[in-house]
Amino acid sequence: MLEAAAWEVAAFLRVKANWDDLEKGRDNLRAVETTIRARVAAEEDKLNVCHPQVQVWLRRVDELRRDTIDEDYGSLLKFSCLCQCTVHARRRACIGKRVVEALEEVKNLTEEGRRFKKFGFKPPPEIVNHLPQIETFGLESMLTLLHDFLEKGDSNIIGVWGQGGIGKTTLLHVFNNDLEKKAHDYQVVIFIEVSNSETLNTVEIQQTISDRRNLPWNESETVDKRAKFLVKALSRKRFVVLLDDVRKKFRLEDVGIPTPDTNSQSKLILTSRYKEVCFQMGAQKSRIEMQVLDNDAAWNLFLSKLSNEAVESLSSNNTVRERAMEIILSCGGLPLALNVIGTSVAGFEGPKEWTLAADAINNNMYKYKNDGVDEMFYRLKYSYDRLTATQQQCFLYCTLFPEYGSISKEQLVDYWLAEALLLDDCGKGYQIIHDLISACLLQTSGSMSSKVRMHHVISHLGLWLVNETD
């Protein structure tokens, strides 16, 4: 009691002295805060997040700054002798007490701030990693069926199959992003590009799993040892693994994926060109055959690629509309062909341009129809033919890279320069990359705009064109 009384008396008598100490303390705190906010910003630049204790500390600093004590102390100064008259003694005592409390908080915050050693940390990965997604047409029924299979307890491995360019990867991207609404049902969703036409990209698959689970990565570990570790780590979670473009059977445990069963409630969904591969990977009970787009969906997808002027010409000119319909039908309801060719004719307006395009595509079909050539190739050749000679050479060079994975734009331009495909003009190289992406012959790689990749059908188109050139 006596100590409390003495503390209140001191606060009453030393209002001005304590206020001066508070001002000095605030200066020191501001210096510490500036340093801490700079360290936090540096962590955020590295895609880390602010440490929770630092976050609480910054919140307390903000709350202290919002305190109205400055206004109250200013009003107190209006009275002579700092309100030593009896009428204002209670107000002086109240403000004096708040000044002392603020001074203590400033001292505590300054000392705590100086003790911080860690300002940020790598955040745990999101349950679902949002993937790039384009506007889709005609996939609704396939997507609904895929969700239905996911909800069934006996459908732990689901296979989706269909020819190249039919939209399997697009379907899987949309499905992956849809799972954000069901994040509470699973602990991690992992999308993996397989494309194992030649060799299985085991290390890349293991790297993807490790990154999505925020697990340590040891380059010196053997593939087998790492696979066993990943199987054990992933078995502890309810997961959904999405395997895109599986060409050949492989053992899941060999790459680090535990085979899901009913008890684990985990799911594995794979896409493949081949029904047999779906069987071999364990999707005996649940399979979806991808269907080509019907005419309405194909028409809408094609229109989405055209300029406003081109769409207007289709509406106002019967010849243009008939030629456009010829081109659409030649695509066979395949989204990849509709995307690529639609982009190639995006700016056409007059009947002559549309007629020449339709004739060129029809000529390719007649020319290669009996040569055992994949129908997709002579559909897509029109887009290649519209490239300049330099663009064609740069495009064909891209087929030298593996079907899976990606390459940085900077590295690709360096290769083109080294091969003398460009004449010491980096800017032109980046423009060609932009043109090839615009023509749907290259794709940006996932969320990384600094890298590009090639759809496996486009890659095979390029290899076929190389042979044709030879």
N, C-alpha and C positions, 0 to 999 in steps of 0.2 A: 504493500500500500504506500509506504513512504517513498519507495523508489519510483513508483508510478507518479506520485504527486510531484516529486523532484523533477521527473522528466517533463511533466506538463509545465511546471514553472520555468524550466530552462527554455522550453520551446516558446513560451510567452515572452520571455525577456530577450532572447537571442534571435528574434525574427529576422532582423536585417542581416546579422552576421551569417545566419544559416542560409539566407537567400543568396548572399554573395558566394558562399561555398557551393550552393546548388548550381549557380551559373557556371562556375569553374568546372564542376563535375559534369555538367551537360556538354561543355566543350570537349572534355576528355571522352565522353561517351560517343559524341558525334564522330570523333576521329576513329574510334574502334568500330563503330557502325559502318563507316565508309570502307574500311579495310575488309570487314566481313562481307558486305554486299559485293565488293569486287571479287572476292574469293568465290562466292556463290555464283556470280555471273560466269566466272571462268569454268566452274564445274558444269553449268548449264550449257555452255558452248561445246562441251565434250559430251552432250546429251545425257549427263547425269542429272540427278534431282537433289534439291537442297536437303541436307541432313535434318531429320525431325527435330532434334534439340536446337539446332540453329534456327529452324523455322519458328519454334516456340519463342526463342529469344527475340527474334525480329518482331514478332507479334507483340511482345511485352514492350519493346521500344516504341512501337507505333501507338500503343495504348497510353504510354506515358506522355507521348507528344500531344495526344488529344486532351489531356487533362486541362481543365480551365483555371489552374492555379495562377497562371500569369495574370489573367484578368482580375481575379480576386485580390491578388497582392497589389496590383495597380490601383484598384479602388481603395485599398487600405492606405496607400500613400497619400491620398487626398486629405486625410485627417492629420492634424498636427501631432507631433511627437509620436508618430506611429500609433495613434489611437490609445494613448495611455489614460484617457478619461474613462470614467466608470461606464458611460453609456455604450462604448464600443469595446470594452474589455472582452466580452464573450466572443465577439467577431475576431478580435486579435488572437485570442487563444485558439480558436478553431483553425484559422489560417496558419498560425505558428505550428500547430500539430501537423497539418498537411505538408508544410514545407519540410519538416523533419522527415516525414515518411517518404516524400519524394526524393530527398537527399539520400536516404538509405537505399531506395530502389535504384537510383542512378549509380551509387557505389557498387551495389551488388551486380547490376547489369554490366558495368565496366569490367569488374573482376572476372565475371563469367565469360564475357566476350574474349578477353585476353587468354583464357585457358583453352579455347576451342582449338583442336588440332585437325579435325575432319569437317569439311564443309559440304560435301556431297557424296553421293554413292550411285552406283549403277542400279537403276530401278529394275525390279523383276519384270520379265516380259509380259505383255498383255496375253490374256487367254487366247484371243484371236488376233492374228496379225493381219490387218486390213490389206487386201490386195487390190491392185489397179483393176478397175471394172469399166467396161464400155457399155453403151446402151445395147440391150439385147432385144431380139425379136423371135417369137415362136418357141421360147424355151420354157414357158410356164408349166406345161404338162410334165416335162422331164424333171423340172425342179421340184414339183409337187410329189412326183413319184419317188424321187431321191429322199425327200424329207420323210415320206411314209416309211420307206425302208429303214431309215435311221431310227425311227420311233419303235420299230418292232424289236422285241427282245431277242428273237432268234436270228436277226440279220446283223451279225458282227462284222462280216466281210461282204462288201457290196461292190459289184463290178459294173462299170459303164463302158460299153464298147460301140464302135462305129468307125467308119472310114476317116482318113485324115482330112482335116479341114471342115469337119461337120459340126464343130463347136464344143468338143469335150472339155477342152481347157477353159473355155469361157464359162461353161456350166459349172465347173469346179471352182472357179474364181467367185462366181455369184454365190454358190453354196457356202464357200468359206466365209464370205462376208455376212451371209444370212445367219451364220452360227453366232455372231455377236449378240443376237437376240436371245440365244440359248446358252450364254456363257456360264450361267449358274449350274447347268447340267454337266459341264465338263471342266477339267482343270487346265487343259492345254489342247490347242488345235494346231497341227503342224502340216503345212503344205510343202510337198517335196516334188521337184521335177526329176523324173527318173531317166527317160529317153535312153534305155539300154539296148539300142540296136546292135552295137558292137560289144562294148564292155560296160559293166555296171560301175557307175561313178560312186563307189562305196564311200570314199573319203568325203566327197561333197555332201552325200546324204547324212553321214555322221556329223559333219560340221553344222548342217542345218538343224539337226535334232539338238545338238549341244547348245547352239545359239538360242533356240526357242525355249530351252529349259534352263538357260543361264548356267550351264555346267562348265567346269574347267576343261580346258583343251590342252592336251600334251602331245606335241608333234612327235616325240620319241616313242610313244606307245604304238604297239602293233595294232593293226586293224582288228584282229580277233579279240585282243584284250579290251580295246575300246568298245567293241560291239557288246561284249558281256556286261561291261559297266553301264552302257546306255540301256540295255534291256532291263537291268535291275532298277535303274533310275526311273525309266518310263513306266515300269510295272506298278509303281507306287502311285500313279496318277490315273484318273479317268481321262482318257485321251481320245481324240479323233485325229487319225493320220490320213491325209489325202495324198495319194501317190498318182501323179499325172504322167501319162504316156509310158506305161509299162509295156515293153515290146517282148520280153522273154521272162519266163518264170525264174524267180530267185527266192532263196530262203530268207524270210524276214529277219530272223534272229542273227543272220550273218552280217547284217548292216546295223543292227542295234534296235530293231523294232520287235517287241513281244507280240506274238500272235494273240489277238483279242479273243476272249471267250465270253460266254453269257455272264459268268460270275463277276468279271472285271467291269462290265458295262461299258467297256471301251469299244471303239469302232474303227474300221479301216475301209476306206473307199478308194478304189483304183480305177483309172481309165486306161483303155487299151484299144488298139485297132482290131484286136482279135478276140473273138468269143472264147477260143480255147485257152488263151492266157488267163482270162477271168476264172475259168474252171480250175486251171493249174494253181492259181494263187489262193484258192479257197472260197471263191464266190459262187458255190454251187446252188445255194438257195436264193440268192438275191442278185439279179442282173437286170440291167436296163440297156436296151438297144436304142442308140440315138437315131432319130429320124431326120431326114432332110426337111428343110422348111417348106411349108405349103406356099402356094403362089402369093397369097396375101402377105404373109410374113416376109417372103423374099422381096416382094415389091416395096414394102415399107423399109426394109433394111437397105435396099438399093437407093431409095429416095433419100434416106438419112445421110448418104455420102455425097449427094449432089449440092451444088450451089443453089441459091434461091432463083437465079436466072434460069438454070437448067431445069429446075422443077417447074417453073412457069412455062418453059417451052414445051414440056411434056403435057401440060394442061391445055395449051392453046394450039398445038400442032399435032394432027393425027399421024403424020409420017414419023415425026420424032417419037411419039408414043409407041407406035408399032415397032420401030427399030429398037427402042429401049426395052420393050417386052421381049424381042428376039434375044437381046443380050442377057436379060435376066434368065430366060429359059435355058440358055446355053450354059449357065452356071450350075444347073442341076440342083438347085435348092441348097447349095453348100455355102455356108456363111463366109468362109475364107475367100472363095472365088468372088462372091458378091461384094465383099469389102474391098478386095484388091482392084477388081475391074471397075467397081463403082467409083473408087477414088481416081482411077485413070481418066474417066470421062466426066469428072465432077464439074468441069467448067464448060462443057459443050452446050451450045444453044441452037445452032442452025441444023436443018435436016441433013446437009452435006456431011457435017462432022459425025453425026450419029450413024449415017449410012456407011461411011468409010469404016467406022469402028465395028459395026455389026458384020460387015463383009470380011474384015480382017480376022475376026474371031471365028467366023464360019469357015474361012479358008484354012485356018490352022486345024480346025476340027477335021475337015476333009483330008488334009495333007497327012496327018499323023494317025488317023483313025485305025488304020489297018497295020500299024507298025508296032503294036504291042505296047504303046506308050500310055502311061497313066493319064486318064482323061483330064485330071486336074491340071496337068502340065500344059496341054495345048489350050486350056481355058485361060491360064495365067500368063502364057507367053505374050499375049497382047500388051500387058503392062510392062514387061521387060522390053519389048520392041519400042515402046514410047520413050525409053531412057536415051540419053545421049551416049555416045561411044565411051566416054570417060566414066560416066555413071554405070554403064554396063560392066566395064572392067572392074570397077571397085566393088560392084555387087557380086560378081563371080568370085572375086578374091575372098569374100566373106564365107564362101562354102568350104574353105580350108580349115575352118575352126570346128571343134566338136559340136554336135547337135545340142547337147546339154550345156548349161552354163552360159556365161556372157563374157563380153570383152569391153574394156573401157574405150570410150570414143577417142581419147587422146592416143592410146596405144594403136588403135586401128588407123588413125591418120598417120602416125609414125611409120607403120608398115607400108601404107600406100606410098608415102614419100620415098621410103627405102627401095621400093620396087619400081620407082619412077613412073607410077601411075598418075602422080601429080607433079607439077613443076614448082617445087619449093613454095607452095602456097597452102599453108595450114588452114587459112580461112576457107578456101575452096573445099578442102577436105571435110570440114565441119558442115558446110553447106550441102555437100553430097549426102552426108549422113542424114541431115534434116530432110532432104528430098526423098531418100529411100524410106525413111520413117513415114513421111507423108504419103508415099505410094504403097504403104503397108507391106513393103518388102523387107524392112527391118522393124524391130519392136524395141521399145525401151524395156530395160530389164527390171521387172518388179517396181519397187519404189525408188530405185536408183536411176535418176535421169542421166548420170554420167556414164552409164553402161548401156550396151545394146545387145540384143540376141536375135536369132533368126528362127522363125517357126520351122519345124522339121519338114513340113511339106515344101516350103519355100526353099529350104536348103537342098532338098532332093531335086526341085525344079532347077536350081543353079547347077547341080552336078550333071543333070541331063543336058542343059544348055551348053556346058563345057564340052561334053561329048559331041553334041551337034556341031559346035564350032570346029572341033578337031576333024 
